[in-house]
Amino acid sequence: MSGNTGAAKRHKKAVDGLLLLNKPSGMTSNRALQIVKRLLNAKKAGHTGSLDPSATGMLPLCFGEATKVCAYLLDADKTYRVTAKLGTATDTGDGDGQVTETAAIPEMSADDWDVILQGFVGASMQVPPMYSALKIDGKRLYELARKGETVEREARPINVHEISLLELAGSRLVFRVSCSKGTYVRTLVEDMARRAGTVAHTARLHRESVGHFSGEDMLDMGIIEKLAEGSPSGLQARLQPADAALQAFPSVSIAEDAGHRFSAGQAVDVGSAQETGLVRVYVSGDRFLGVGELAGDGRLAPRRVFQTQAKNPVDI
């Protein structure tokens, strides 16, 4: 039995690509990743942009060579649908925490609330919550918070691109927010309530998009499990290529000989450059090689080289 298991492990083949999971509530991001990794029989996997266990929505899962795009997705803008419960604050800022304060909810119209919300659009500084995964002196803040400790946190720059009020009913306030990386929605909700003269916590949080990936690209866990029944091939067919996460970068196509040098870590000359900065690099027009940085003098330097194949190998 153990010999067969070892043979199965030796015959696992690399899986490359991205899968956009609609993470269910009550599951950690890492647990969700491990489930899908097992279903794909994948050797290497990672996720980007963790969601709290109670939160739902888009969690990009990266496999094989596609794990190299994780850093780029972390930097991407994100959109959330947020349900805030007015009048009640919790120690964690969400519905999983203990109630720490209650306050009357001011009688305000939807237009009044919209004025409050629009006041948070733009660049600002935000103090991260104690219940977060940030580290101070080697310890995660939530570990200190669970011990009842509070430490000073430096405010960090964030940018809220857009906020739309969707619903106002009693203590329920629902809005959609598009924001930069590093934005804590729980803190945003608390700050909005404070400005309105009350308190609040985030009752529900659903991430609708990461970068250019939209909700229609997501797969529910139940669908993923169904696709994987019998063979990983059905699920592998739904993986997106690594460069799908990099569509915000311009693309550059280089010749085959230059492609060999680029993949070996050497800078290549592409002639007079129309763009500068990070670009997607292809050889022969369609085979993705990696991320390069284009200088104004036409030199293209490799920044992240990918060894992807046209199709994923499939276990039979």
C-alpha positions as CSV (number, residue, x, y, z in Angstrom):
1,M,0.0,0.0,0.0
2,S,2.7,2.4,1.0
3,G,4.7,1.5,-2.1
4,N,1.8,2.4,-4.4
5,T,1.4,5.7,-2.6
6,G,5.0,6.5,-3.1
7,A,4.7,5.6,-6.8
8,A,1.7,7.8,-7.2
9,K,3.7,10.7,-5.7
10,R,6.6,10.1,-8.0
11,H,4.3,10.2,-11.0
12,K,2.7,13.5,-10.1
13,K,3.3,16.1,-12.8
14,A,3.7,19.8,-12.6
15,V,0.6,21.9,-12.9
16,D,0.9,25.5,-14.0
17,G,-1.8,28.1,-14.0
18,L,-4.2,30.2,-12.0
19,L,-7.6,29.4,-10.5
20,L,-9.9,32.1,-9.1
21,L,-11.7,30.6,-6.2
22,N,-14.9,32.0,-4.7
23,K,-13.8,31.3,-1.2
24,P,-16.6,30.2,1.1
25,S,-17.2,31.6,4.5
26,G,-15.8,29.8,7.5
27,M,-12.6,28.6,5.7
28,T,-9.1,30.0,6.0
29,S,-7.4,31.0,2.7
30,N,-4.7,28.4,3.3
31,R,-7.2,25.6,4.0
32,A,-8.9,26.5,0.7
33,L,-5.6,26.4,-1.1
34,Q,-4.7,23.0,0.3
35,I,-8.0,21.5,-0.8
36,V,-7.6,22.7,-4.4
37,K,-3.9,21.7,-4.5
38,R,-4.9,18.2,-3.5
39,L,-7.7,18.0,-6.1
40,L,-5.2,19.1,-8.8
41,N,-2.5,16.8,-7.5
42,A,-0.2,19.8,-7.8
43,K,3.4,19.9,-6.6
44,K,3.6,23.6,-5.9
45,A,0.9,26.1,-4.9
46,G,0.3,29.5,-3.3
47,H,-2.4,32.1,-2.8
48,T,-2.3,35.8,-2.9
49,G,-4.3,38.4,-1.0
50,S,-5.6,36.4,2.0
51,L,-9.2,36.7,3.0
52,D,-10.3,36.5,6.6
53,P,-12.1,33.1,7.4
54,S,-15.5,34.8,7.6
55,A,-15.0,36.7,4.3
56,T,-16.0,35.3,0.9
57,G,-15.1,36.0,-2.7
58,M,-12.1,36.1,-5.0
59,L,-9.0,34.3,-3.8
60,P,-6.5,33.8,-6.6
61,L,-4.8,30.4,-6.3
62,C,-1.5,30.0,-8.2
63,F,0.1,26.7,-9.2
64,G,3.6,25.8,-10.4
65,E,5.2,28.5,-12.5
66,A,2.1,30.7,-11.9
67,T,3.2,31.2,-8.2
68,K,5.7,33.7,-9.6
69,V,2.8,36.1,-10.3
70,C,1.7,36.2,-6.6
71,A,3.7,39.3,-5.9
72,Y,2.1,41.2,-8.8
73,L,-1.4,40.2,-7.7
74,L,-0.7,41.4,-4.2
75,D,-0.1,44.9,-5.6
76,A,-3.3,44.9,-7.6
77,D,-6.4,47.0,-6.8
78,K,-9.3,45.1,-5.3
79,T,-13.1,45.6,-5.1
80,Y,-15.3,44.6,-2.2
81,R,-19.0,44.5,-1.4
82,V,-19.3,45.4,2.2
83,T,-22.1,45.0,4.7
84,A,-21.7,47.1,7.8
85,K,-23.7,46.8,11.0
86,L,-24.2,50.2,12.5
87,G,-24.4,50.9,16.2
88,T,-22.2,48.0,17.3
89,A,-18.4,47.8,17.5
90,T,-16.4,44.6,18.1
91,D,-12.8,44.0,19.1
92,T,-12.0,42.4,15.8
93,G,-13.9,44.8,13.6
94,D,-16.0,42.0,12.2
95,G,-18.9,39.7,13.2
96,D,-16.5,37.1,14.7
97,G,-15.4,39.4,17.6
98,Q,-16.8,40.4,20.9
99,V,-19.0,43.5,21.2
100,T,-17.0,46.3,22.8
101,E,-19.3,49.3,22.3
102,T,-22.7,50.2,21.3
103,A,-24.0,53.6,20.2
104,A,-27.2,55.2,18.8
105,I,-27.5,55.3,15.0
106,P,-28.0,58.9,13.8
107,E,-31.0,59.6,11.7
108,M,-29.4,60.1,8.3
109,S,-30.7,59.7,4.8
110,A,-28.9,57.8,2.1
111,D,-27.7,61.1,0.6
112,D,-26.2,62.0,4.0
113,W,-24.4,58.7,4.2
114,D,-23.2,59.0,0.7
115,V,-21.5,62.3,1.6
116,I,-19.8,60.5,4.4
117,L,-18.6,57.7,2.2
118,Q,-17.4,60.0,-0.6
119,G,-15.2,61.8,2.0
120,F,-13.0,58.6,2.1
121,V,-12.3,58.6,-1.7
122,G,-8.8,59.4,-2.5
123,A,-5.3,59.0,-0.9
124,S,-5.1,58.9,2.9
125,M,-3.3,57.3,5.8
126,Q,-4.8,54.3,7.6
127,V,-3.7,52.7,10.9
128,P,-3.9,48.9,10.5
129,P,-6.1,47.1,13.0
130,M,-4.7,45.0,15.9
131,Y,-6.5,42.0,14.5
132,S,-4.3,41.7,11.4
133,A,-1.5,39.6,10.1
134,L,1.0,42.4,10.1
135,K,4.2,41.7,12.1
136,I,5.8,44.0,14.7
137,D,9.0,42.8,16.3
138,G,8.5,39.4,14.7
139,K,5.0,38.8,16.1
140,R,1.8,39.0,14.2
141,L,-0.6,41.7,15.5
142,Y,-3.5,39.3,16.0
143,E,-1.3,37.1,18.3
144,L,-0.8,40.2,20.5
145,A,-4.4,41.2,20.3
146,R,-5.6,37.8,21.5
147,K,-3.5,38.3,24.6
148,G,-5.2,41.6,25.2
149,E,-2.2,43.6,24.2
150,T,-2.3,46.8,22.1
151,V,0.8,48.2,20.4
152,E,1.5,51.4,18.4
153,R,1.0,50.9,14.7
154,E,2.3,53.3,12.0
155,A,-0.3,54.7,9.6
156,R,0.2,53.4,6.0
157,P,-0.8,55.1,2.7
158,I,-3.9,53.7,1.0
159,N,-6.0,54.9,-1.9
160,V,-9.7,54.5,-2.2
161,H,-10.6,54.8,-5.8
162,E,-14.4,54.6,-5.7
163,I,-17.2,54.0,-3.2
164,S,-20.9,53.4,-4.1
165,L,-23.7,53.2,-1.6
166,L,-25.9,50.2,-2.4
167,E,-28.3,49.9,0.5
168,L,-29.4,51.7,3.8
169,A,-31.9,49.9,6.0
170,G,-31.9,50.5,9.7
171,S,-28.6,49.3,11.1
172,R,-27.6,47.8,7.7
173,L,-25.3,49.8,5.4
174,V,-24.1,48.2,2.2
175,F,-21.5,49.7,-0.2
176,R,-19.0,48.7,-2.8
177,V,-15.5,50.0,-2.6
178,S,-12.5,49.8,-5.0
179,C,-9.2,50.3,-3.2
180,S,-5.5,49.9,-3.3
181,K,-3.5,47.1,-1.7
182,G,-3.1,47.3,2.0
183,T,-6.6,48.8,2.6
184,Y,-8.3,47.3,5.7
185,V,-12.0,47.5,5.0
186,R,-12.8,46.8,8.7
187,T,-10.9,49.9,9.6
188,L,-12.6,51.8,6.8
189,V,-16.0,50.9,8.2
190,E,-15.1,51.9,11.7
191,D,-13.7,55.3,10.5
192,M,-16.9,55.9,8.4
193,A,-19.1,55.2,11.4
194,R,-17.0,57.5,13.7
195,R,-17.3,60.3,11.2
196,A,-21.1,59.9,11.3
197,G,-21.1,60.0,15.1
198,T,-21.6,56.3,15.8
199,V,-19.8,52.9,15.8
200,A,-20.0,49.9,13.4
201,H,-18.4,46.7,12.4
202,T,-18.1,44.7,9.1
203,A,-20.8,42.1,9.2
204,R,-20.1,40.7,5.7
205,L,-17.2,41.1,3.3
206,H,-17.2,39.8,-0.3
207,R,-14.3,40.4,-2.6
208,E,-15.6,40.9,-6.1
209,S,-12.4,41.5,-8.1
210,V,-8.6,41.5,-8.0
211,G,-6.9,43.5,-10.6
212,H,-8.7,43.0,-13.9
213,F,-10.1,39.6,-12.8
214,S,-13.9,39.9,-12.3
215,G,-16.5,37.9,-10.5
216,E,-17.5,36.0,-13.6
217,D,-14.1,34.3,-13.6
218,M,-14.6,32.7,-10.1
219,L,-15.4,29.1,-9.4
220,D,-17.3,27.9,-6.3
221,M,-15.6,25.2,-4.2
222,G,-18.5,22.8,-5.1
223,I,-17.9,23.3,-8.8
224,I,-14.2,22.8,-8.4
225,E,-14.8,19.5,-6.5
226,K,-17.2,18.3,-9.2
227,L,-14.7,19.2,-12.0
228,A,-12.0,17.2,-10.3
229,E,-14.1,14.1,-9.8
230,G,-12.4,11.1,-11.4
231,S,-9.4,13.0,-12.8
232,P,-7.6,16.3,-12.4
233,S,-7.9,16.9,-16.1
234,G,-11.4,18.5,-15.9
235,L,-10.2,21.0,-13.3
236,Q,-6.9,21.6,-15.1
237,A,-8.8,22.7,-18.1
238,R,-10.2,25.6,-16.1
239,L,-6.8,27.0,-15.1
240,Q,-5.8,30.3,-16.6
241,P,-2.3,30.9,-17.8
242,A,0.2,32.8,-15.6
243,D,0.2,35.8,-17.9
244,A,-3.5,36.3,-17.4
245,A,-2.6,38.0,-14.1
246,L,-0.3,40.5,-15.9
247,Q,-2.6,42.0,-18.4
248,A,-2.1,45.5,-16.9
249,F,1.5,45.3,-18.3
250,P,2.2,46.1,-22.0
251,S,3.5,43.2,-24.1
252,V,6.6,42.9,-26.1
253,S,7.4,40.2,-28.6
254,I,11.0,39.2,-29.3
255,A,12.7,36.8,-31.7
256,E,13.6,33.2,-30.9
257,D,17.3,33.8,-30.4
258,A,16.7,36.8,-28.2
259,G,14.2,34.7,-26.3
260,H,16.9,32.1,-25.4
261,R,19.1,34.9,-24.0
262,F,16.2,36.5,-22.1
263,S,15.3,33.1,-20.5
264,A,19.0,32.6,-19.5
265,G,18.8,35.9,-17.6
266,Q,20.5,38.1,-20.1
267,A,19.3,41.6,-21.2
268,V,18.4,41.8,-24.9
269,D,18.1,44.7,-27.4
270,V,14.6,45.3,-28.8
271,G,15.4,48.5,-30.7
272,S,13.9,51.9,-29.9
273,A,11.5,51.4,-27.0
274,Q,8.0,52.9,-27.1
275,E,7.4,52.0,-23.5
276,T,9.5,51.9,-20.3
277,G,8.9,49.8,-17.2
278,L,7.6,46.3,-16.7
279,V,6.3,44.4,-19.7
280,R,5.0,40.9,-20.6
281,V,7.6,39.2,-22.8
282,Y,6.6,36.7,-25.6
283,V,8.6,34.9,-28.2
284,S,7.2,34.3,-31.7
285,G,4.2,36.4,-30.6
286,D,2.4,33.9,-28.3
287,R,4.7,32.0,-26.0
288,F,5.0,33.7,-22.7
289,L,8.6,34.0,-21.4
290,G,8.2,36.2,-18.3
291,V,8.3,39.8,-17.0
292,G,11.0,42.1,-18.3
293,E,11.8,45.8,-17.7
294,L,12.1,47.9,-20.7
295,A,14.5,50.9,-20.6
296,G,14.3,54.0,-22.8
297,D,17.3,52.9,-24.8
298,G,15.6,49.7,-26.0
299,R,17.3,47.3,-23.6
300,L,15.0,44.6,-22.2
301,A,16.1,43.1,-18.9
302,P,14.6,40.0,-17.4
303,R,12.9,40.5,-14.0
304,R,11.0,37.2,-13.7
305,V,11.5,34.3,-16.1
306,F,8.8,31.7,-16.5
307,Q,9.2,28.1,-17.8
308,T,5.6,27.6,-18.8
309,Q,4.3,25.1,-21.4
310,A,1.5,25.6,-23.8
311,K,-0.7,23.1,-22.0
312,N,-0.7,21.5,-18.5
313,P,0.3,17.8,-18.3
314,V,-2.6,15.6,-17.2
315,D,-2.4,12.6,-15.0
316,I,-4.1,9.6,-16.6
